Every structure is written in structure tokens, then in C-alpha cells.
């Protein structure tokens, strides 16, 4: 249970003064439902209000604070006309204070004639006239200063958020110190509450911002270590296969050195009484599925069952078809269970799993629902790890009488420094070699004004009996963002190529989307126009061309995943990156890197340098804990120290019972890593 000390922070946001129905929606859009959400809604920048006595041309474009005397009003004839108040500084220089919305009565009340007021706002020039639009007005000298700027939503201003933040800080209690004293002193960090107050008062306070980011990263690392420790403390079931099924498997190629090494690591893990907890990183096409199959066969050889969890129905069925083909004629019983399976088919599968007749079950979330019971679940394999949260993995593990071995896989290369943030509780294996026969995908960067040439090339590609993807970043045209929409692109290509063109996007219902993808996989469709829903879960060997529109708007990690949709069969595949007319230096470097290499691990490391860590951690799903105070840059710079500090604490005080351990418990609750504290209670 959360300590009472934190109750003021975790109170509903309505505990703050001035929160009414009008503010509820914009606050909700910003993710603020509790006082702590306001406290952790940090300013992203600031405006310096330069104190001035005289209006000067050199200050145009700056925000200033200056005493002015109101001289006259210039109001338009219509209600919509802007209200203009003419004012003068102490040296006789004039400026217009402009209020849109026809608020002439309010302007007169705010700025009485012949009286002096302190005015704050951005000084601009309109023709020959200096003006300040919607200034802040005060009767007393404010003396300029620095004003925080917050991320806002329609219906709420940065200044209003600042006022709410001030209330939230007032409610924030003094908390016990959880940082190791020498580390805190070495970095000259303030205490937690002081840091919170300082960052809201001065967004440029680097030490305060760094302290808060460290706190969040430290809580994350400690939670992962506790999860790991809890898993390691449980006695599982050693699974030592005799090799008969693996020996009977007819492999399409000899395993690469990386696959052989990883298989040995997994076999060694599974032979232990301590449950395996391993992350398998493999670039697109590196052969993760074969490694997973070998692990599943070890479980079957030892008389246990294995389950393979996939994030989408189409990926689950793809795994089922591929594994069924490899296991044909062998004494291994394999089945699939997804949300689509109903009636007698579903009942027969459930009975087979419960009786032990089925050795390997493949499926989506359906395989860990309440009605699914395993006779003897010994191994869980999770594909596309970043699509599942820790809670979902634990639900599947709970299906076993004793904790099963766990292997999670991801095709999203993660830089080594960031593995700690998202998978710190796991051992890590990397497949850094490609199986034989896979040619590197040829990548070209082409300007969008050559779109016609690309479409002509697509026509020649289809005429040769090949298939292609065409990826667009939006579903429908946006007035705000000049990007090609998938629906419009599909219409243009259909006019050229007829019914050979299909369309899939994220707003389609699952069965509808699956039907289009199935038509493409069967060869009925030649071109699949899509948004990024094809990033994971489509394997069509005959598709050897992918065109990605506005490639400069995608992240490197996502581009690499999309490119991996081709090159999955024999022969040469091509990727065309269509770029916008003007590119930033960063965009140019990123697209150049995509053109020059297909090494996903190199791309991930370079992307970290170019863009920061955020995108590289994969798609954030409801099950995954995100960072609110730690920016991608601070995450990368602080995580090694936070991991070392968390390890030191766990080694010295595994139950978090000492004074510092109790303080660390408060940090876990503060940053909502409650599940880790529950493991301590359970232990």
C-alpha cells in the first residue's frame, strides 16, 4: 500500500484550487488527473522578461517588462475588431497594446486612461508601429524575470499550468533521501522536493532537472532488479532435452555462428532449476524463429509444453505455418489459438492443451486467457517483446505450476546502454549474423519530385511478377501536415494498376485488415499500400520492393523495421526512400545511413547519437512503463550510474529494510513501480 506520506501528491487533481469543468478536458488531454501529474509536468523552456525603462527598436522580437502610461483608446466599429490601447513610455515612445476578440470594455478596465501600468509581453513591429499583443498587465513593478513555458493543450495556458504547479509543490512533502550520499554530493544534486521547486521556478536549472531524471531512472532500475531477483529466487523446473527432436529437424540451412552460440546459451539456461529470463535480440531476418523453435523442442524433449506468444493474429498464423512446415512428419503436436478461433475448433484446442496432447501452442493474447489451462507449461516464448508489458508476461507465466523458462525476442535493435532501461532484468543474447542466401537490400534515396519515375518503376516490377509495399505516414489528408495520405495514394495507384492494389491502415478492424493482408500474401494483390501497420507481422517472400513516402519523417529504427518487410526470399530486394524537398542536416545524415548500411545494430547506435533514446525503446504500450521526467538524452547519460547504485542497494539491503531501503521504497511508489514493492512483500 502506498505510504500515507505520498497521499497529498496522489490526490485527485480537483484537490487543487480553481479546477472546474472548463479545465477538466484540457488537463485530461495533458494526462493530468492527480496532483502528482501536475508536479511532474515539467516546463520545457522559459521566456526571459527583460526589464526595460525605454521602448527600443533592438528589443523587437523579445519579451519585455516595462512601465507604460495609457494615452488613448482606438477601438474598431465592429465587435470583432481588435481593441487597441495606445501607451507611452517615460521617454515619449509610443506602443499599441492589442487585444483581439473585441474586448474593449475589459481593456478599459485593465488599462485606465492616464494611469501607469507594468506591461509584459513580446514587443513586435506592425508597419511603422510598435505593438504588444495580449500583454500581461500589473499595477506593481514585476521587474522582469524568467517565466516557465509548459506543454499546453487547447483551453489552458502555460501561466495557468504554472499556477497549478505552484499548488502541487506546496502539497509535496519532504521525502527521505534514497540516493547514495556520496553520489548525491559528487553531482551536487539538491534534495527531491527542492529540485522539484527549483525546476518549476527556473527551467534552466540543470542540476534540479538532472536530479529528478535520475530519481526516475533509479526507481526504474531498482524495480527491474527486484523483478529479476524475485524471478531468480524461485525454483523452477530444469528442462534438459535428449536431442532426439532437434536431431530429426530438417533445417533449411546450417545455423550461423550467432545462432549456435545463442542456442547453447538457451540450452544451458533451461537446464537450470532457476527459470531462464533471456532477451533475444535479432536483426530483421537473422533467424530468431529457428532459435525459438529449438528452445521449444528442448521443452518437448523434456516432456513439457511450450507456448509462443505473438502480438498480432497475422504474425501468430505466420509462425504456425512456418513451424508446422519445419515440423512436418515429426512427433511434435502443434496448435494455434487466437481470438478468431471459436466453437468446436477452440474447444478441441483447449482440451488438447489441458491434456498435454499439444506440445507447442502458438497464439495471441488468447493463449493466456482465464479459460486456457496447460498440463505442464515449461517454456514461454514472447515474440516482439516491446508489444507486451511485464504484467502480460507474468499472466502467461502464471499458467504453470512452477515458474516456466522465459525467452523474449525483439527485432528492434536496442543500443547496449538502453537495454538496461527496458530489459534490465534479463540476460541478453544477440544474433549479429545473417543466414546464408540473404542478399543485402539495395536502398535508394529519391526526391519526391521524381514520384512519376518511381511509379513507372513499380509498373515494371509488377510486370515481372513481383509484389511491392508502398508505405505512407498518414491515413487521410491533414491540413496541418503536408503528407501524402495512404487512402489518396491507394486511389492514385489503383487508377494506374487496377484491382492489383490493396490498402491497410490502423483504423481498419482486425478481420478486415487480415483479409487484405491474406490477399497480398497469396499473390492476389500486387501492391499493398499501408501505414506502419505492416512494420511487424508480414512475411511475403515475393515482395521484393518497398517504397516509403516522406521517409525523412520516420525515425531510423522504424525505417529499418519497414525495410525488413522485403528481402525475405531469394534474389535481390530494393527499398526506395522518397524524401521531401528540403532536408535538415540530421535528416540527411539519417537517410544517408539507411542507404549505406543494413546493419540494424549500427543503425540503432547511430540513431541514438542523432535523435536520442526515445524512439529506440520501441512502441510504448499500456503494459510498459514510460519515463516522464527523464528525457531520452538524460536516460542515456544517467542509466549506467543508476543501475550501479540500484545494484549496490539491492546487494546491501535485498529486502529494502534499512533507512535508505525504506526511502527507496518511497521512490518506487512515487514513480509507480508498485509491482516491485509487492514482490518484496510477497518475499
Secondary structure, 3 states (H helix, E strand, C coil): CCCHHHCCCCCEHHHCCCCCHHHHHHHHHCCCCEHHHHHCCCCCEEEEEEEECCCCHHHCCCEEEEEEEEEEEEECCCCCCCEEEEEECCCCCEEEEEECCCCHHHHHHHCCCCCEEEEEEEEEEECCEEEEECCEEECCCCCCEEEEECCCCCCCCHHHHHHHHHHHHHHCCCCCCCCCHHHHHHHCCCCHHHHHHHHHHCCCCHHHHHHHHHHHHHHHHHHHHHHHHHHHHCECCCCCCCCHHHHHCCCCCCCCHHHHHHHHHHHHHHCCCECCEEEEEECCCCCHHHHHHHHHHHHHHCCCEEEEECCCHHHHHHHHHHHHHHCCCCCCCEEEECCCCCHHHHHHHHHHHHHCCCCEEEECHHHHCCCCCCCCEEEEEECCHHHCCHHHHHHHHCCCCCCCEEEEEECCCCCHHHHHHHHCCCEEEEECCCCCCCCCCEEEEEEHHHHHHHHHHHHHHHHCCCEEEEECCECCCCCCCCCCEHHHHHHHHHHHHHHHEEEECCCCCHHHHHHHHHHHHCCCCCEEEECHHHHCCCCCCCEEEEEECCHHHCCHHHHHHHHCCCCCCCCCCEEEEEECCCCCHHHHHHHHHHHHCCCHHHHHHHHHHHHCCCHHHCCCCCCCCCCCCCCHHHHHHHHHHHHHHHHHHHHHCCCCCCHHHHHHHHHHHHCCCHHHHHHHHHC
